[in-house]
Amino acid sequence: MLPPVETDEQWDAVVPDEMVMRPGAEDLCARLGLAGAPLTRFPDGSQPVYAVGDEHVLKLFPGTAAQDGVTEGTVLTHLHGRLPVPTPRVRDFGPYENGWQYVLMSRLRGENPARAWGLAPRGHRERFVTEVGETLAVLHSLDPGPLADVVGPGDWGAFLDRRRAGAVEQQRDRGLPDAWLEQIPDFLASVPLPRDPHRSLLHTEVMRQHFLVDPDGWRLTGFFDFEPAMIGDRAYDFVGVGLFVTRGDPGLMTRLSKAYGHTFDPSHLLAYTLLHVYSNLPWYMRELHVPDDATLPSLAEAWFGTT
């Protein structure tokens, strides 16, 4: 029911088009024993995701992202009941047609804190970051060994080498000015990132948007979107923490780090920001404070520093 999606052009033609996507989602739901359940597509996210009635969520992965579907289904199955916050419970996952993968999972309850952040009392925000820190501490303490055949990159040092080799060009493609581009090689060379760190399971996109909270007190009620999960240095997960959770607020970063049980060197976190798979420094600069002296060490302190 769903056509192949193996190129960017096919993605643009198929994935946004509900006239194409909905019949496929309905067909798959019928195969999974949910025929006739109402489908509501969520507006956010990089993959097509549907609420299936009140209890289930169906996430679809076209051929170009099929491995992400395998990763998410495998990781969520491994994590069920192991974190202090609920994660979606996998009901079923596997291949569909024409290279598509799917994950059928339970629907989490709660409010997205990203949407209500500006109106939330400081105490709610502090409780939120405390519980995020506690959750990451448990996530990173789990043995990732059972996932190693599915979740990469395997050789962390080789991964860093690949990312370092393309770091300047990636930011140039994003539109970063030359004055910043020229600093990247020397900055990365100055930061001693571990090539063989203690291996931790990483979410890799720790953002407010990937949590749910109780609207009355902002206690965590959900943590989701594990499709880009990796195994590697735990500091890599704090890129998202600084950019999308604490967002350059040193008080919140201090509180979160205390709950986590460790504080990372800001220069390490900015180095991982430059090496991150989805790194986009010009976007972050539009969203967060940029120091007047326009140096990468100052940027590291502004975004990832503590009090």
N, C-alpha and C positions, 0 to 999 in steps of 0.2 A: 504493500500500500504506500510506502514511502520510497521515493526515488533515490538513487545513489547521490551522495554528496561527497565528492573527492577533491573539489577545487573551490577557490574563493568565489568564483562566479556561480557555481552551483549552490553554494551556501547562501549567497545573497538572493538567489531566485527561490530557494525552497524554504529555508528556516524561518524567515519572517512571515511567510504566506500561510495564513490559517486555512485557506481553501485547500491547501496541500497537506498541512500538518495535522489538522483536526481529524480527517478520516483515518489517517494512520494511527493516531493516538486512540481513537475509538476502537479500531480493529484490534490493536494490541490489548486494550483493556478487556475486550471481549474474550480474547485468548487467555487472559489471566483471571477470568471468572468475575469480572466487574462490568459486564455488559449493561448498558443503560445508565451507569453512574454518571452524574453531571460532571462535566469537565470545565475547569476554569483555568485559563493560562495565566501564569504569573507574568507581570510586565517586566520584571528585572531578571538579570542573569544572562550569562553568555550562551547557555544551552536552553532548548525548549523545555519548560517545566510546567506541569499541570497539577492543580488540585483535583483529585478524583473523589468526589463526594466530600465528606467532612473528615475522613480518617486516613486517606492515602495521598501520596504525591508520586507522580510519574515523571521521571527525568529521562529525556531522550538525548542520545549522542550520535550524531551523524558519523559517517566513515572517517572523516578527517580528525575526529575526536574520539574514536571508538575506544582507544586505550584508556582515556579518561573515565569512561563508563566502567571498564573493568576495575580500574583503580578505586573509584568511589564505592562500588559495590563490595569489593574486597575489604577496603579499609573500614567502612561502616560496620560490616559484619564483625570484624576483629574488635572494634571499639565498643560494641553494644554492652552497656552496663559497667564500663570500666572508668568512665570519667565522672566527676562530681556534678556534671550538667548533662541533661539528656541529649543524645544524638539520634538521628532518625534510625529506626529499626528497619532493616532490610527485609522486605517480604519476598522479593524475587529479583534476580538480575541476570542478564545474559544477552545473547544476540537476538536481533529481530530480523529484518530483511535488508538486503542490499547494503550490508556493512554497518547498519545501525545497531547500537547497543541501548539497553534500557536499564534503569534501576527503579523498581517499585518499592516505596518505603512508607513508613508511618509519617503522619503529619504532626509536626511539633506545634505547641501552643505558645502564645506570647506575642509581645509587641516588638517591632524592630526598633532598637534604640537609636539608630542613625536618624530616623525620621523625627524623633521627639527630642533629640539631644539639646537643641537650643532652648527648650522650655523646661528642661529637667533641673531640679534643685541640685546644688553642688553635692549634697550628700548622696543622691541617687547615682551621680556620675562616679563618685568615689567608691561606692559599693560595687558598681559595675566593674571598674578596673581591678578592684581587689579580687573579685571572683574570676575575672579573666586570667589574672596572674596565677591564681590557685589552679585553675583548669589547665593552663599550659604546663605548670609544674608536673601535674599528673600525666598529661599527654606525653611529655618528654621523658618521663621515667619508665614508660612501658617498653618492653622488649620488642623492637621492630623486626626481629629475626624471622618470625613466621610470614612476614610480608615481603621479604627481600626478593622473592622471585617475581613479584608483580610491581613493586614500588622501587623506583630508581633514586639516584643515578648509579648506585653501585660504588664506583670509584669517585670519592668526593674531590680528591686532588685534581683528577682529570676534568671533572665538571668545572672546577674553578678555573683551570687553564683555558677551557673552551670559552667560558664566560668572559674572562679577562681579555682574551684575544679579540673579542668583538665589542668590548664595552664602549670604546670611543665612538665607533661607527653606529652603534645602537642609539646613543644619545644624539649624535649628529642627525640621524634620520628622524628623531623626535623634535629637532629644531633647537637644541641647546646651543647657545652662543659660543663662539670660539674661545672667549676668555675663560669659560668654564671647561670646555673640552680640553684645553691645553694642560689643565691641572690633573686630569684623571690618571694618566700613566704614573706620574711620580707619587700621587696620593696612594694609589693601589699598591705600588711597590713598597711604600712605607708602612703598610699595615700587615702584620704577620698573621694572616688567617691560617687556621690549622688545616693541613692537608689530610689528616687522618683523625678526625675528631671522634669523641664518644658518639656513637650513632643513636640518633633520636628520630622518632616519627614526627614529621613536620606537617602542619596544615598548609603553610606557605602563604596564605592570604588571610591573616588574622585581621579582620576589619569589623567595625561596628555592625556593618550590614550582614555579617555572617553569624550573628547572635540574636537570640530572642530573650526578652525579659518579662517579668511580671509587671504590668503597668502600675501597680500600686506601690511597689517598693524597689523595683528594678533589680530583683534577684534573677539570676540567669535561669531561663527555662529551656534553652536550646542552643546548640552549636552545630553548624551544618556546612555543606559545600566542601567536601573533602576530595573533589575530583583532581586538584593539582597537588595532592599530597606527595611528599618526598621523604627520603631517609637521609639525614645528614647532620650538620652542626646546628644545635638548638638555637644559636644566635640568629640564624637565618630567619626564624619566625618572628624575631623582634623588629624586622624591617616593617612589616605590617602593623605591629604594635605602635611604633613611633609615628608612622605616617597616617594611620587610619583609626587608631583607638585613642591614644593620648594626644596626637596631633600637635606635638611641640610644646605641650604643657608639662613643665618639669615636675610640678607637684603630683600630677597624675602618674607620670612615669616613675617617680619615686615610690608612690604607693603600690603601683602594680609590681614593680621590681621587688619590693619588700615581700609582697604576698607570694611572688614566684620563688623567692629565696636566693636571688642572684642579681647583680647589676652588671651590665655589659658595657664595655668601653664604647663611647659614642663613635669613635673612628672605625671600630670594627663593624658597627651597624651601618654606617654610611658606606663602607666598602661593600658590604653585602647588598646595600641598596643599589649601588652601581652594577653589581653582578647579578642581581635578581633577574629571573627569567622574563618578568614583565616590566622591568625598570623603565621609567619614563620621568626623568628628572625635571624637564620643563613643566609637566603637569603638576608635580609635587610643589614646584616653586610657585605656581599660581595659587595653590591651595594653602601653603604654609608660609610662615615668616622666613624671609631671607635676610641675613645680616648685611649691614652696609659695606663691610670690607670685602665681601664677595669671594671668600676663600672656602675650600671644601672643609678644612678643619673647623672653621666657624659654623659652617652649615651643619656639621655633625653634632656640635654642641647644641645648636638651636633646636634641632629636631629630636635628638636622642639623649640630651643631658638630663641630669637629675638635680635636685636641690641639696 
